[in-house]
Amino acid sequence: MTTPILAVRNLAVEFDTFGGVVNAVRDVSFDLHAGQTLAIVGESGCGKSVTVQSLMGLIPTPPGRITKGSARFMDQDLVTTGAQGVRGVHMGMIFQDPMTSLNPTMRIGDQVAETLVVHKQYTRKQAQEAAVSLLARTHIPEPRRRAQQYPFEFSGGMLQRAMIAQALACEPAILIADEPTTALDVTIQAQILELMQSLQKENGMSIILITHDLAVVARMADQVAVMYAGEIVETGSVTDVFYHPAHPYNLGLQQAMPSNRHPDRVLEPIPGSPPDLFSPPTGCGYCARCPHAMTICDSHPPEMSPIDIASTHEARCWLHHELAPSENNPVRPSS
């Protein structure tokens, strides 16, 4: 295995609030390799966006802070030295809501050009010409005319393309896409995903895709990390995670999702609610909702266990312990 372009180890992020300290991200580790697409999936509030925003140095401090862990991009530790020289240059980001992420008082072309002026020291004229070229690469029609328009004159899909152009202006090694298809109709979603894939092939960049849409994950990802309650509970290839779910939470997600292969299957929602991250559980974060919980799950946090020594598939679950019972074990069928 090659050296990862981004290596995150034991990352923890907290926020001070009037109600107490929120443990938003708890002991998160993952690797991203060159040219790879890593999807981080999970329900709202599980810590997906906070994880990547902390790597980019975008969480407000205070009230937020990274309390432990490391994140190495190439030879630079983003936690200790900060992401100032990396953000926007080597790591670009597409934010969650294109309708509110662009400055409404600036022309689209100026917003794309500003990135090149700040990070690449382009002259204003050079940056404007490059902005038009970038808008053309993202398939915005009449890019020179569109560059003179304001965000309110763009549709949702065109705003998303403009944000992609801005994120790719400095040809970053990593593109972070936070819910890039939110609020877009199905046709525009497909166009945006195709655009991201084609630009990835052109530039050879890596992508971190933040989403809760499993259909998008199946189409885009090479590796998948499933998050729950601020932790990564399962990680592996897209085939492993979709067709061989190893954590009860992932299994629950699969059972709650419609399937073309089993159109008559009754969907089973996951009961209960996520834990309170003001006071995280002592043991497994999914214990209170898990139909397969054991006594140890309530008091001892599980570690990541390898599912297949020949792959990267791992799960944070006591059901994979060698002493766990095989009978009625959904993720370790009896032989």
N, C-alpha and C positions, 0 to 999 in steps of 0.2 A: 504494500500500500504506500502510495506517495505521501509526502509530508502535506498536511492540510494547509490551505491558504488561510483559514481561520480556525483556531482551536479555542473553544470556550470550556473552562473547567470550574466546577463548583460555584457558579455565579449566584449571588444572593442580593436582592434589592428590596429595600424597605422604604415606606413613606410614613412620615409623621402626620397625623390628622388629629382633629379635635376629639375623635373617639378612641384614639390610641395609635399604636404602630401597626401598619398593614404589612405583612410579609408577602409581598406581591410575587417575588421570584425566589425559589428556595432550592439551592444546590443544583443548578442546571448545567449540564455538560453536553457538548456536541462538537463534531468536526464538520467542516465544509471544505471540499476539495475543488481544485480548479476545474471549471467547466461543468460542475455538478449543480443540480437543482435540489435544494433541501426544502421540504414543506414542513412547517410547524403548524400543527392543527390542534384544535380543542375548542371548547365552548367559550362564550364571552366571559371575560374576567379571569381566565386561567393564567394570564401572564405572558401571552405571546408577544403582544406589541411592546410591553415594558422591557422584555428581554432584549429585543433588537434596538429599541430606543436607548437603552443604557449602554449598549456597545457603541452607538453613534454619538454618545455624549449629549443626548437630547432630553433626558429627564430633568425636570427643574430641581436644582439643589440649592437650598432646601425647597421643599420638604423631602425630596427623594434622595437616596444615597445607595451606593454599592457598598455592602458591608463585608463581602469576602469574595474570593474567586479571582480568576484571571481570564483574559481574552486576548489572545495573540493573533495579530494580523501580520503575516510575514514575520519580521523580527521585532515588531513593536507591540508592547503590552498596552492595550487600550484602556485598561483600568488604572494603571499607575501613571502613565504619561498623558492620557487623554486622547481624544480622537480628532483634535483640531487639525492636524496635518493630513488626516485620512479622510475625514468626512467631506463629501462632495467631490473629492479627487479620486480616491481609490475605492470608496464605498458610496454609492448613490442610493437614494431612497425615494420610492413612490409612496406617498402618504395615503391614508385610508379614504379620505373624502375629497375628490377633486373639486367639488363645488366650493369648498371653503379653504383649500390648501394653497391656492394662488392669491396673490395680492390683487384685490379688485381695482386698485387705483393705478396699476401699471399695465402697459401693453404686454401681450404675450411674448413678443419677440424680445422686449427689454428684459423680461424675467429669465428667459433662457440665456440671453447674452450676458447677464450679470454674473452667472456662474463662471463663464470663461474669462471675464475681466478680473474677477477676484482671484481665481485659482490658477489661471494660465497666463495672466498678464497680457491678454489680447488688448489691442486698441478698441475703442468703441466701434469703429467701422468694421474691423475684422470680426468682432464678436457678433455684430448684427448680421453679417453675411453668413457666419457659421450657424447662427440661430435659424435662419431661413433654410439652410441645408439640413439641419437637424429636424425641423418640422416636416420637411419633405421626406426624410427617411422614415418618419413615423406615419407616413401616408396621409398627412393633412393636405387636402386639396388647396390649390392656390396659396402656397406657403408664404409668398412675399406679401400678399394682401392680408392674409390671416395674422401675420406677425405684427401688423399695425393695429389689430383689434384688441379689445379688452375681454377679460374672462366672461362677462355676462353675455357676450356675443357668440360664445361657443356652446355647443351641446355638451352633455355629460361625457359622451364618448370622445369628443374632440379635446375636452379638458384633460381627460386621462392620457391621451396621446401627447398633449403638450407637457404634462408632468413627466412622462417617460422621456421626452426629448430633453427636458431640463436635467433629469437624473443621469442621462447618458452623455451629457455635454463633454465631460472630461474623460470619457471612455474608462469608467471604473472597472476594477477587477471583480467587484461584488455589487450586485444590484439587489436591494432589499425592497420587496413589493408587499406592502401591508394592505391586505384586502383589496387588490387592484381591480376587482370586478364588482365591488359594492355599488349598489344603486344603478347598475347598468342592465339593460334588457339582454336576453339570451344571445341575440345576434351580435350585439356589440361586445359582449363578453368573449365570444368566440374569436372575434377580430382582434381584441386586445391580447388574448393569450397567444394567438398565432403570431402577432407582432413581437411579443416578448421572446418567443421561441426562435424566430428568424433573426432577431438582433443578437440573441445569445450565440447562435451559430456563427454570425458574422464576427463578433468581438471575442468569442471564446470566454466570456465572463461566467462567473458563478451567480446563482440566484438563490436568495432565501425568500421563500413564499409563505406569507402569513395568511392563513385562511381558516374558515370553519366549513368550507364547501368541499366535501370529499370528492365530488365529481371533478372539480378543478385539480385536486391533488392527483387523482388517477391519470389525468391527462398530462400534467406538467412535471411531476416529481420523479427524481431518481431515488432519493432517500426521504424518509418520513420520520418526524419526531412528534409523538402524541403527548400533549401537555394536559395536566389536570391539577388544579389547586396549586399552581406555581411550580410544579415539578414535571420533568419529562418522565412519563410512566412506561413508554414503549418507543423503541426506535428500530429501524431496519429499512430494507428496501421496500419500494412501493408494493411489490408482489407479496413480500412477507407480511406487511402490516395489513393489507387488504384481504388476502386469501388465507392467512394463517395467524389470526389475531391471538396475541399471547397474554394480554392484560384484560381483566374483566370489564374495564371501562371501554376499551376498544371493541371488545365483543358486544357490549351494550350499544355502542354507536352503530355497529354493523346491523344489529337486530332492529334498530329504530329507523333504518334507511331503506327506502323502496329499492327493489332489485328487479331487473329485467329477467334474470334467471329464475326468480321465484315470484311471479306476479301475484299469486294468490296468498302469499305469506302474510299473516297478521303482524303488523308492526308492533313492537314492544317498547314503549318509552322507558327511559331510565327513571326509577322512582326517586323521590327525595330531592335535596338541594345540595349544591357544593358546600364545603365546610367554610366556617368563618375564618378568614385569614388574619383577623385581629388576634385570634388565638388558635393557631393551626393545630390539628390533631397530633397527639404524641406518636401514634403509630402511622399506619397507612392512611393517606388522605381520602381514599375512596372507600374506606372500611364501612362507614355508616350506610352507604348505598349499595354495597356489594352483596349479592345473594350467596356468594361463596366464601364470605369472611370467616376466619377462624379466630380463636382466642388470641393468638399471637399478633394478629393484624391490628388489634386495638391499642396495643402497648409498645410494640417494637416496629420502627420504620423499616421496610424492606429495602434491600439494595438491588441494583440492576443485576439481573441474572441472564447469562447467555442462553439463548434458545437453541441455537445451532452453532456449533464451534466452527463450521465452515462458512458462516456468514456474519454480518454485523447485527443480526436480530437479537435484541435484548428487551427485557421487561422488568419493571420494578414491582414484583409480586411474590408473596410467600408461597403461592401455589406451585412455583417452579423450584422450590427448595427440594433437595433430594429426599427429605423425610416427609414431604407433603403427601397426603393420601392420594392414590391414583383413582380410587373409586369415586365416580361422580365429579371428577375434576374436569372442568370444561376446557382447560388449556393443557392438560396432561392426560390424554385418554389412556385408559388401562390397556395393556397389551393383550 
